[in-house]
Amino acid sequence: MKDELVFERPSVMTDRGMHYCPGCHHGVAHRLVAECLVEMGLVEKTIAVSAIGCSVFLYNYISVDTVEAPHGRAPAVATGVKRARPDAFVFTYQGDGDLASIGLAEIMHCANRGERLTVVFVNNTVYGMTGGQMAPTTLIGQKTTTCPGGRCQDREGGPMNMAEIIAGLGGTVYSTRVALDSVKHIVQAKKALKKAFTIQEESLGFSFVELLATCPTNWRMTPLQANERIAKEMIPVFPLGVFRDATGEGGGK
């Protein structure tokens, strides 16, 4: 029987083992970003901005020029990069604690100004790297190291729906939420990333893609249980869809 290659590593991804925990979706997100960069011919002109968190070592896995920003400041750093190098393709890669907590001001103003860059936002509802603390996206009732009894609506408020918030800002051209829990959703996620990247290439404005992802270690779940949690618990709170599409192609507000 003749072997047939049906899947291969994108050429821009380095040939090395990842440090992510078993079942973590950062690896899937990295692959999707890498595939889009290769297929769209963006590799040589890309400057990525990684932030603090589990994604901090993005530059170890995707072989493009990368700037590491202070915690939460990736949109501000990316703004400077894009304005200095308007010919470059610039994207940030951020987690929920980074983007929606310490970096909330930066992402809001970046979107409101309509900076011509792309933000890839990985939402796993917890601070993954620093011990599993409650994040702005933590679900009601979800237990973390800083709310061991479960997040309480009256005490901590509810989870922040960032894709909807970003959609309401004047400079946003495209804001969407997708998930990484199934083949169907992964295919949709890649299409969303390609659209967001195209919007930047056409200098239309700010684009934002939220990816619902797992954190089996801090959720205290097996990879399979964590994957199921996205469908059963996260999507009802963070509905999938396009919340703003100002390109005139439909599918949003």
ABEGO torsion letter per residue (X at the ends): XBBBBABBBBAABBBBBBABBBGBAAAAAAAAAAAAAAAAGAAAABBBBBBBEAAAAAAAABBBBBBBBBBGAAAAAAAAAAAABAABBBBBBBBAAAAABAAAAAAAAAAAAGBBBBBBBBBAGBBAAAGGBBBAABBBGBBBAABAAEBBAAAAEBBBBAAAAAAABAABABBBBBBAABAAAAAAAAAAAAAAAAAAAAGAEBBBBBBBBBBAAAAGBBAAAAAAAAAAAAAAABBBEBABBAAGAEGBX
